[in-house]
Amino acid sequence: MTTTRPPGALTQGSRTAGGVGESTLRPDGLLKVTGEFAYSSDMWHEDMLWGHTLRSPLAHAAIRSVDISRALAVPGVRAVLTHEDLPTAVTTYGLEMKDTPVLATGKVRHHGEPVALVAADHPETARRAAERIRVDYEELPLVTDEASATAPGAPLVHEARADHHSGHVPHPNILHRQPIVRGDAARAARRAEVTVRGSYVFGMQDQAFLGPESGLAIPAEDGGVELHVATQWLHSDLAQIAPVLGLPEDKVRMTLAGVGGAFGGREDLSMQIHACLLALRTGRPVKMVYNRFESFFGHVHRHPARLTYEHGATRDGRLTHVRCRIVLDGGAYASSSPAVVGNAASLAVGPYAVDDVDVEALALYTNNPPCGAMRGFGAVQACFAYEAQMDKLAARLGLDPVEFRRRNAMEQGTLMPTGQPVDSPAPVAELLRRVKARPLPPERQWETAGGAPDLRALPGGLSNTTHGEGVVRGVGYAVGIKNVGFSEGFDDYSTARVSLQNAGGVPVATVYTAMAEVGQGGITVHAQIARTELGVAQVTVRPADTRIGSAGGTSASRQTYVTGGAVKHACETVRERVLERGRRLFGARHPAWAEDGLLLEGGRVVTGGGEALADLAELLGDETVEAEVEWRHRPTEPFDRVTGQGNGHVQYSFAAHRAVVEVDTELGLVKVVELACAQDVGKALNPLSVAGQIQGGTTQGLGMAIMEEILVDPVTAKVRNPSFTDYLIPTILDTPAIPVDVLELADSHAPYGLRGVGEAPTLSSTPAVLAAIRDATGLELNRVPVRPEHLTGG
């Protein structure tokens, strides 16, 4: 990894080892690679039952009746629940709109919707009992795309809508719509000297996390319930669970269990309410673990999309206007679709300076699987399309694609299409320059000294489909822009509690938040911040639960910014309280205590010049110094419903990729040789973790480019490939070299100047791979993922 910092970019702080800016190892890393880490699916209780969910085999159907008698007769079955057994009048939940039934009521709206629950002594008993439940369905007409959703007389996915978006949409099957209009795109189009248009299709991608949905619900003596669960946002789960159970929130106690990845797929509830219902009904702990097949039905996916774009430019390569329309398939329930629409619309033009813009983005209600959050969150779909357009326009103008992008690259001070100024570094041109300047990997790497090809380096890999005949190399570039944090006026904050105490003569800091550690390394960063701000070596990070205030979701690349900001502020408060204690005790005897520049460093209180004033443990004595804070970043505002204008985002992040691919044009096979990335991270709090985030996001973008897609039958709306046998994700043999070039251009509005890292590389890696394949084949390729038949004409 290459890192570049401008002069003065390093922040002030203590020199305690393991602090901010160092590549500190993760405490859970060794446990995970050796298989010793306890994931939520590993939890056990000696008296527990097993829960199982019966799911709909149809995508849209009325439920005439449900007969559970045969299931109840199975030995070992302790409870069978349908919607009629729900304890309160609150029977729906949802992230933004409470439109998702806990159990299907009256009808099902997608393949795999939960209909009934079973609790039994053994998981196989629960499964067999669920198979005995008889549900009488009457199939209903399907809504599967925009044409069937908005046609005259189209069946309504949701018969009655009274949500805060319904007044802004032209049809009840349109879930949300957001236009972005700035300048006069129609007039600018008449002035354009070169115009290109394109229609693009983006497939449905799965988060494909390692650990399936799982959790353990334990009934409590006070009538409440304890839930140990793998999730991305404990307090959001709590706010949706408690009303359905008919319990106050303080009687639903949630603890984060070991999470095996998330990528957005754990923002929505899966088994949480179901396990709690069964535990409260039976009076015994209930564990639920989805198998991989069920996991495909148990969480939302990335929105598939259809995008139409028009770009115009002058002969000298300056963009005149962009017009586009983005249609996202939200599936049967809302999830986070409105926010995804807002991101897709506001970032639809990409990291380019364009005065005249006309954008429309919308999400549909359909009978396809529900879609919601996934890494990149609306910006990924847009980036694939606008970067293809930039390549088309560069070709029409006879310009190098990187040079054309650099001529139009935004920079600090550029106005977004929403009218919001980019008020921190936006090194788009520099990122592109860096990836282009990197030496290309050697050609024909499959050739070995012995003459036999190394099959691992060839398209098709170990399947041995080619020995190098007809293999063509291509190189492609792309750059993207992603927002950081929750947007559009959301009250985005985080809570942190930090304490400092003397533990046997050693000062020890304890950090406590409700942040969900889902693999991003937040626990490591919180310890680094505490070491930096408090100058102590020993830091304990407490497990996350709902006994402390919300930390928000582990999503939108926000946790290091927002919860890290809360930890930093809490540490600063503790530090000031410790120093004030020292001033009271020693100020009269040592005038240096009156200085403002005192530090906690190496377990001591020192002056700016390094003079030690007190041993920190002795200063603390028996007292614990503690602070709990809520920390907020600067506010955002909703986008105008008509023009889309508004300061809707907190921060922007940028990444650029260069892809090198080799394509067997006869067999339609692709080998990605290298995916070089350059990204501005503001400040790398943990450089090793930053590189891992960039490489991970890059790999997910690679998967979307050439292999990952959930296939939904267009006639039945049923998922055709709900398993890792048929849904392919990159393995180590598919993953190329991913050299990373990190810039650290501080954002003065953010803690330490940092910038959210995890999502931006997922945007630009997909279109970079597509650009390289186009370079190798000369094909237009307006759809992802690319399949072999797209490259061979099959």
ZAMARGU-4260 file (C-alpha; in steps of 0.2 Angstrom, whole numbers, plus 5000, padded with zeros to 4 digits):
<rodrens>
0) 5000/5000/5000 | 5006/5017/4995 | 5001/5032/5007 | 5003/5050/5003 | 5001/5064/5016
5) 5002/5082/5013 | 5013/5093/5024 | 5004/5096/5041 | 4991/5082/5039 | 4996/5072/5054
10) 4985/5076/5069 | 4992/5081/5086 | 4991/5068/5100 | 5000/5057/5112 | 5014/5046/5106
15) 5007/5030/5115 | 5010/5015/5105 | 4995/5008/5096 | 4987/5025/5093 | 4979/5033/5078
20) 4989/5032/5062 | 4997/5015/5066 | 4993/4998/5059 | 4986/4990/5074 | 4981/4971/5073
25) 4963/4967/5076 | 4959/4958/5092 | 4947/4946/5084 | 4958/4943/5069 | 4967/4927/5075
30) 4951/4920/5082 | 4942/4921/5065 | 4956/4914/5054 | 4958/4899/5066 | 4940/4896/5068
35) 4939/4899/5086 | 4928/4915/5085 | 4911/4913/5092 | 4898/4919/5079 | 4880/4921/5084
40) 4876/4904/5076 | 4887/4896/5089 | 4877/4902/5104 | 4869/4888/5115 | 4858/4887/5130
45) 4855/4871/5139 | 4836/4872/5139 | 4834/4880/5122 | 4821/4876/5108 | 4824/4878/5090
50) 4814/4890/5079 | 4810/4888/5061 | 4800/4899/5048 | 4788/4892/5035 | 4789/4903/5020
55) 4778/4906/5005 | 4781/4896/4989 | 4773/4909/4979 | 4777/4927/4975 | 4759/4935/4976
60) 4744/4925/4983 | 4729/4927/4994 | 4730/4916/5010 | 4713/4907/5011 | 4717/4897/5026
65) 4731/4890/5037 | 4730/4873/5045 | 4743/4870/5059 | 4735/4855/5067 | 4746/4842/5059
70) 4762/4852/5064 | 4756/4853/5082 | 4754/4834/5082 | 4773/4831/5079 | 4781/4825/5095
75) 4794/4838/5101 | 4784/4853/5094 | 4781/4866/5108 | 4773/4880/5098 | 4766/4885/5081
80) 4762/4903/5077 | 4753/4912/5063 | 4748/4930/5062 | 4733/4927/5072 | 4745/4923/5087
85) 4753/4940/5087 | 4751/4948/5104 | 4747/4966/5099 | 4739/4976/5086 | 4756/4981/5079
90) 4760/4968/5067 | 4771/4977/5054 | 4789/4984/5055 | 4801/4992/5044 | 4817/5004/5043
95) 4808/5019/5035 | 4790/5013/5033 | 4782/5000/5044 | 4775/4990/5029 | 4783/4973/5032
100) 4772/4960/5041 | 4779/4950/5055 | 4769/4935/5048 | 4759/4936/5032 | 4742/4943/5034
105) 4729/4940/5021 | 4741/4938/5007 | 4760/4936/5003 | 4769/4948/4992 | 4785/4939/4988
110) 4793/4922/4986 | 4799/4917/5003 | 4788/4928/5014 | 4786/4921/5032 | 4769/4914/5035
115) 4771/4903/5051 | 4783/4899/5065 | 4788/4883/5074 | 4797/4880/5090 | 4803/4862/5093
120) 4816/4852/5103 | 4827/4849/5088 | 4830/4859/5072 | 4825/4845/5061 | 4809/4842/5071
125) 4804/4860/5068 | 4808/4859/5050 | 4798/4843/5047 | 4783/4851/5057 | 4783/4867/5046
130) 4782/4856/5031 | 4765/4849/5038 | 4757/4866/5039 | 4744/4867/5026 | 4742/4884/5018
135) 4728/4887/5005 | 4734/4900/4993 | 4725/4909/4978 | 4738/4915/4966 | 4736/4934/4961
140) 4743/4943/4946 | 4761/4948/4948 | 4769/4965/4947 | 4787/4962/4941 | 4794/4978/4932
145) 4789/4996/4929 | 4777/4992/4914 | 4767/4980/4925 | 4768/4991/4940 | 4761/5007/4932
150) 4750/5000/4918 | 4732/5005/4919 | 4723/4994/4931 | 4739/4986/4938 | 4737/4976/4954
155) 4743/4985/4969 | 4757/4978/4979 | 4750/4987/4994 | 4732/4991/4993 | 4732/5006/5005
160) 4746/5019/5007 | 4747/5033/5019 | 4766/5035/5021 | 4776/5051/5020 | 4781/5047/5002
165) 4764/5043/4995 | 4760/5062/4991 | 4776/5063/4980 | 4773/5048/4968 | 4762/5047/4953
170) 4757/5029/4956 | 4754/5018/4972 | 4767/5005/4965 | 4780/5019/4965 | 4788/5018/4982
175) 4798/5034/4981 | 4803/5047/4968 | 4817/5060/4968 | 4821/5072/4954 | 4837/5083/4954
180) 4836/5098/4943 | 4849/5111/4941 | 4851/5124/4927 | 4842/5120/4910 | 4847/5103/4904
185) 4836/5105/4889 | 4843/5121/4883 | 4861/5115/4886 | 4857/5099/4876 | 4854/5110/4861
190) 4871/5118/4863 | 4880/5101/4864 | 4892/5097/4850 | 4893/5079/4854 | 4879/5069/4862
195) 4879/5050/4868 | 4865/5040/4875 | 4864/5023/4883 | 4852/5011/4892 | 4860/5000/4906
200) 4854/4986/4916 | 4861/4982/4934 | 4857/4965/4941 | 4852/4960/4959 | 4867/4957/4970
205) 4867/4948/4987 | 4878/4953/5001 | 4884/4935/5003 | 4890/4937/5020 | 4899/4923/5029
210) 4888/4921/5044 | 4869/4917/5041 | 4855/4926/5051 | 4855/4919/5068 | 4851/4923/5086
215) 4846/4917/5103 | 4830/4924/5112 | 4829/4921/5131 | 4813/4925/5141 | 4817/4935/5157
220) 4809/4934/5174 | 4801/4951/5173 | 4791/4946/5157 | 4804/4954/5145 | 4816/4945/5134
225) 4835/4945/5131 | 4840/4944/5113 | 4858/4940/5107 | 4859/4943/5089 | 4870/4947/5074
230) 4864/4964/5067 | 4870/4981/5061 | 4860/4992/5072 | 4855/4986/5089 | 4844/5001/5093
235) 4835/5001/5076 | 4831/4983/5079 | 4825/4987/5097 | 4813/5001/5091 | 4805/4989/5078
240) 4804/4973/5090 | 4797/4981/5106 | 4780/4987/5099 | 4776/4970/5091 | 4780/4961/5107
245) 4769/4973/5117 | 4784/4977/5128 | 4793/4993/5133 | 4810/4995/5126 | 4818/4993/5143
250) 4811/4975/5144 | 4819/4970/5127 | 4837/4969/5131 | 4848/4966/5116 | 4867/4961/5115
255) 4877/4960/5099 | 4883/4942/5096 | 4897/4938/5084 | 4893/4944/5067 | 4900/4936/5051
260) 4899/4951/5039 | 4884/4962/5035 | 4887/4974/5020 | 4869/4981/5022 | 4860/4964/5023
265) 4858/4965/5042 | 4850/4982/5043 | 4833/4975/5041 | 4826/4962/5054 | 4826/4944/5049
270) 4823/4932/5064 | 4823/4944/5078 | 4805/4946/5081 | 4801/4928/5077 | 4813/4921/5090
275) 4807/4933/5103 | 4789/4928/5100 | 4793/4909/5101 | 4803/4912/5117 | 4789/4922/5125
280) 4776/4909/5120 | 4785/4894/5126 | 4794/4902/5141 | 4810/4894/5135 | 4826/4901/5126
285) 4824/4899/5107 | 4838/4899/5094 | 4835/4902/5076 | 4849/4899/5063 | 4845/4901/5044
290) 4853/4889/5032 | 4861/4897/5016 | 4845/4893/5006 | 4834/4902/5019 | 4846/4916/5020
295) 4843/4921/5002 | 4825/4924/5007 | 4828/4931/5024 | 4837/4947/5020 | 4836/4961/5007
300) 4847/4962/4992 | 4855/4976/4981 | 4842/4984/4970 | 4842/4979/4952 | 4841/4994/4941
305) 4837/5000/4923 | 4846/5017/4919 | 4845/5028/4904 | 4857/5042/4902 | 4861/5056/4890
310) 4878/5066/4891 | 4883/5080/4880 | 4900/5089/4878 | 4909/5102/4868 | 4922/5097/4855
315) 4936/5102/4867 | 4929/5089/4880 | 4919/5099/4892 | 4902/5092/4898 | 4887/5102/4894
320) 4873/5093/4902 | 4868/5076/4909 | 4850/5069/4909 | 4846/5052/4916 | 4832/5041/4923
325) 4835/5028/4936 | 4822/5015/4940 | 4826/5004/4955 | 4816/4988/4959 | 4813/4989/4978
330) 4803/4973/4978 | 4788/4969/4990 | 4793/4980/5005 | 4801/4997/5007 | 4816/4993/5018
335) 4828/5008/5015 | 4823/5011/4996 | 4818/5029/4999 | 4836/5033/5005 | 4843/5022/4991
340) 4833/5033/4979 | 4840/5049/4987 | 4858/5043/4985 | 4856/5037/4967 | 4848/5053/4962
345) 4860/5065/4971 | 4875/5055/4965 | 4869/5051/4947 | 4881/5063/4938 | 4896/5056/4947
350) 4912/5066/4952 | 4911/5078/4938 | 4907/5097/4936 | 4891/5099/4926 | 4880/5115/4927
355) 4865/5108/4919 | 4857/5092/4926 | 4840/5084/4925 | 4839/5068/4935 | 4824/5057/4940
360) 4826/5042/4951 | 4813/5031/4958 | 4810/5014/4966 | 4795/5002/4963 | 4785/4991/4973
365) 4785/4974/4965 | 4782/4956/4969 | 4801/4953/4967 | 4812/4950/4983 | 4813/4965/4994
370) 4829/4976/4991 | 4837/4988/5003 | 4854/4992/5009 | 4870/4985/5001 | 4888/4992/5001
375) 4887/5008/4990 | 4868/5011/4992 | 4862/5017/4976 | 4878/5025/4970 | 4884/5009/4964
380) 4871/5007/4951 | 4873/5025/4945 | 4892/5024/4944 | 4891/5009/4932 | 4880/5019/4920
385) 4888/5036/4921 | 4906/5029/4919 | 4901/5019/4903 | 4894/5035/4897 | 4910/5044/4900
390) 4920/5031/4890 | 4907/5032/4876 | 4909/5051/4875 | 4928/5051/4876 | 4928/5039/4861
395) 4916/5050/4851 | 4928/5065/4855 | 4944/5055/4851 | 4950/5058/4869 | 4960/5047/4881
400) 4946/5042/4893 | 4957/5047/4908 | 4961/5064/4901 | 4942/5067/4897 | 4938/5063/4915
405) 4951/5074/4922 | 4945/5089/4911 | 4928/5087/4919 | 4933/5082/4937 | 4926/5091/4951
410) 4937/5098/4964 | 4935/5107/4981 | 4922/5121/4979 | 4912/5112/4965 | 4893/5113/4966
415) 4884/5096/4967 | 4869/5094/4956 | 4859/5097/4972 | 4867/5114/4974 | 4878/5108/4989
420) 4896/5114/4988 | 4910/5101/4990 | 4919/5109/5005 | 4933/5097/5007 | 4947/5090/4996
425) 4940/5081/4980 | 4956/5075/4972 | 4947/5066/4958 | 4960/5071/4944 | 4974/5066/4955
430) 4966/5049/4959 | 4964/5046/4941 | 4982/5051/4937 | 4989/5039/4950 | 4980/5024/4944
435) 4985/5028/4926 | 5003/5031/4931 | 5005/5014/4939 | 5015/5001/4929 | 5005/4988/4920
440) 5007/4970/4926 | 5017/4959/4914 | 5008/4951/4900 | 5006/4933/4897 | 5008/4929/4915
445) 5002/4911/4912 | 5018/4906/4903 | 5030/4896/4914 | 5048/4891/4911 | 5043/4873/4908
450) 5031/4878/4894 | 5015/4872/4902 | 5003/4886/4906 | 4999/4891/4924 | 4980/4888/4922
455) 4977/4899/4938 | 4982/4914/4928 | 4971/4910/4913 | 4953/4914/4910 | 4943/4899/4916
460) 4956/4896/4929 | 4958/4878/4935 | 4943/4872/4924 | 4956/4871/4911 | 4946/4878/4897
465) 4959/4888/4888 | 4978/4887/4886 | 4980/4905/4880 | 4973/4904/4863 | 4962/4919/4858
470) 4966/4928/4875 | 4965/4947/4873 | 4971/4960/4886 | 4960/4975/4890 | 4963/4990/4902
475) 4949/5001/4909 | 4947/5015/4921 | 4933/5022/4932 | 4931/5034/4946 | 4916/5036/4958
480) 4909/5047/4972 | 4900/5041/4987 | 4892/5050/5002 | 4897/5046/5020 | 4884/5045/5034
485) 4865/5046/5034 | 4858/5060/5024 | 4843/5071/5020 | 4841/5078/5038 | 4842/5062/5047
490) 4847/5065/5065 | 4863/5055/5064 | 4872/5054/5080 | 4882/5041/5091 | 4884/5038/5110
495) 4900/5033/5119 | 4905/5031/5137 | 4923/5031/5142 | 4930/5029/5159 | 4948/5030/5166
500) 4953/5021/5182 | 4968/5014/5192 | 4969/4995/5190 | 4983/4989/5202 | 4994/5004/5198
505) 4991/5004/5179 | 4979/5017/5171 | 4966/5008/5161 | 4953/5015/5149 | 4936/5007/5145
510) 4926/5011/5130 | 4908/5007/5129 | 4897/5010/5114 | 4882/5001/5105 | 4892/5000/5088
515) 4890/4984/5079 | 4906/4976/5075 | 4903/4967/5059 | 4920/4965/5053 | 4925/4983/5048
520) 4937/4984/5063 | 4928/4997/5073 | 4933/4990/5090 | 4952/4992/5085 | 4949/5010/5080
525) 4940/5014/5096 | 4955/5007/5106 | 4967/5017/5095 | 4957/5033/5098 | 4957/5030/5117
530) 4976/5027/5117 | 4979/5043/5107 | 4968/5054/5117 | 4971/5047/5135 | 4989/5042/5133
535) 4986/5025/5141 | 4992/5008/5134 | 4978/4997/5142 | 4961/4999/5133 | 4946/4988/5135
540) 4932/4989/5123 | 4915/4983/5131 | 4903/4972/5121 | 4889/4981/5112 | 4872/4981/5119
545) 4856/4992/5122 | 4861/4997/5140 | 4870/5012/5132 | 4862/5025/5119 | 4862/5022/5101
550) 4878/5021/5090 | 4868/5021/5074 | 4870/5008/5061 | 4886/5001/5055 | 4882/5007/5037
555) 4885/5022/5026 | 4904/5022/5030 | 4899/5031/5045 | 4905/5022/5061 | 4923/5028/5062
560) 4917/5046/5058 | 4902/5046/5070 | 4905/5033/5084 | 4924/5037/5082 | 4919/5055/5084
565) 4909/5051/5100 | 4923/5041/5107 | 4936/5055/5104 | 4924/5068/5112 | 4921/5057/5127
570) 4940/5054/5129 | 4943/5073/5128 | 4930/5076/5141 | 4938/5062/5153 | 4955/5070/5149
575) 4950/5087/5154 | 4942/5081/5170 | 4958/5071/5175 | 4968/5087/5171 | 4956/5098/5181
580) 4958/5085/5196 | 4977/5087/5194 | 4975/5106/5194 | 4965/5106/5210 | 4978/5094/5219
585) 4994/5100/5213 | 4992/5117/5204 | 4998/5127/5219 | 5014/5117/5220 | 5018/5117/5202
590) 5014/5131/5190 | 5015/5120/5175 | 4998/5113/5180 | 4990/5130/5174 | 4996/5127/5156
595) 4983/5122/5142 | 4995/5110/5133 | 4996/5096/5146 | 4995/5079/5139 | 4991/5061/5145
600) 5005/5051/5138 | 5013/5035/5143 | 5002/5033/5159 | 5008/5051/5165 | 5003/5069/5164
605) 5016/5078/5155 | 5019/5096/5148 | 5020/5100/5130 | 5039/5100/5132 | 5038/5082/5139
610) 5041/5086/5158 | 5032/5074/5169 | 5020/5081/5182 | 5011/5066/5189 | 5009/5047/5187
615) 4992/5045/5180 | 4988/5030/5191 | 4993/5039/5207 | 4983/5054/5201 | 4967/5044/5199
620) 4969/5035/5215 | 4953/5026/5219 | 4942/5037/5208 | 4935/5032/5191 | 4934/5047/5179
625) 4920/5044/5167 | 4910/5053/5153 | 4896/5048/5142 | 4892/5059/5127 | 4881/5060/5112
630) 4891/5066/5097 | 4883/5073/5080 | 4891/5079/5064 | 4885/5095/5056 | 4867/5094/5050
635) 4860/5089/5034 | 4843/5094/5026 | 4831/5085/5015 | 4831/5087/4996 | 4818/5097/4989
640) 4804/5085/4982 | 4803/5095/4966 | 4820/5102/4962 | 4831/5090/4973 | 4841/5105/4979
645) 4848/5104/4997 | 4863/5101/5007 | 4858/5083/5009 | 4875/5074/5013 | 4888/5075/5027
650) 4904/5071/5017 | 4909/5064/5001 | 4922/5050/4997 | 4931/5046/4981 | 4940/5031/4973
655) 4947/5027/4956 | 4952/5010/4949 | 4962/5004/4934 | 4957/4986/4929 | 4968/4975/4918
660) 4958/4960/4911 | 4962/4945/4900 | 4947/4939/4890 | 4945/4923/4880 | 4934/4930/4866
665) 4930/4913/4859 | 4924/4905/4876 | 4918/4922/4884 | 4929/4919/4899 | 4936/4934/4909
670) 4952/4934/4920 | 4954/4950/4930 | 4973/4952/4932 | 4974/4968/4942 | 4962/4980/4950
675) 4973/4995/4956 | 4964/5008/4967 | 4968/5025/4972 | 4957/5033/4986 | 4957/5048/4997
680) 4954/5043/5015 | 4957/5059/5024 | 4966/5051/5038 | 4971/5033/5039 | 4967/5029/5057
685) 4973/5011/5054 | 4982/5010/5038 | 4981/4991/5038 | 4963/4991/5040 | 4960/5004/5027
690) 4969/4994/5014 | 4958/4979/5019 | 4942/4989/5017 | 4948/4995/5000 | 4952/4978/4994
695) 4936/4970/5001 | 4925/4983/4993 | 4935/4981/4976 | 4932/4963/4977 | 4913/4965/4979
700) 4913/4976/4964 | 4923/4963/4954 | 4910/4950/4959 | 4896/4961/4952 | 4905/4964/4936
705) 4907/4946/4930 | 4898/4934/4941 | 4886/4939/4955 | 4867/4940/4951 | 4851/4934/4960
710) 4841/4927/4946 | 4822/4930/4948 | 4810/4921/4936 | 4801/4934/4925 | 4785/4924/4924
715) 4784/4917/4942 | 4795/4930/4952 | 4803/4916/4961 | 4821/4916/4965 | 4830/4903/4954
720) 4847/4902/4963 | 4846/4904/4982 | 4863/4895/4986 | 4881/4897/4984 | 4881/4883/4972
725) 4872/4893/4959 | 4875/4911/4965 | 4894/4913/4962 | 4905/4925/4972 | 4924/4928/4970
730) 4935/4915/4978 | 4954/4918/4981 | 4957/4911/4963 | 4946/4925/4956 | 4953/4939/4966
735) 4967/4949/4957 | 4981/4959/4963 | 4974/4974/4971 | 4988/4987/4974 | 4981/5002/4984
740) 4987/5020/4984 | 4980/5030/4999 | 4979/5049/4999 | 4977/5057/5016 | 4969/5074/5012
745) 4961/5080/5028 | 4943/5085/5029 | 4943/5099/5042 | 4925/5095/5047 | 4928/5077/5052
750) 4937/5069/5067 | 4956/5068/5063 | 4951/5074/5046 | 4946/5056/5042 | 4934/5051/5027
755) 4923/5036/5027 | 4932/5022/5017 | 4922/5006/5015 | 4910/5010/5001 | 4919/5020/4988
760) 4929/5006/4981 | 4914/4996/4977 | 4908/5009/4965 | 4922/5011/4953 | 4928/4993/4953
765) 4913/4987/4943 | 4913/5000/4929 | 4933/4998/4928 | 4931/4980/4925 | 4918/4983/4912
770) 4928/4996/4903 | 4943/4984/4902 | 4932/4970/4895 | 4925/4983/4882 | 4943/4988/4878
775) 4948/4969/4875 | 4932/4965/4865 | 4926/4980/4857 | 4908/4976/4863 | 4896/4989/4871
780) 4891/4978/4886 | 4878/4989/4894 | 4873/4975/4907 | 4881/4968/4923 | 4886/4955/4927
785) 4894/4951/4911 | 4890/4933/4906 | 4900/4922/4894 | 4886/4923/4881 | 4887/4942/4881
790) 4905/4941/4875 | 4902/4927/4862 | 4886/4932/4854 | 4877/4917/4862
</rodrens>
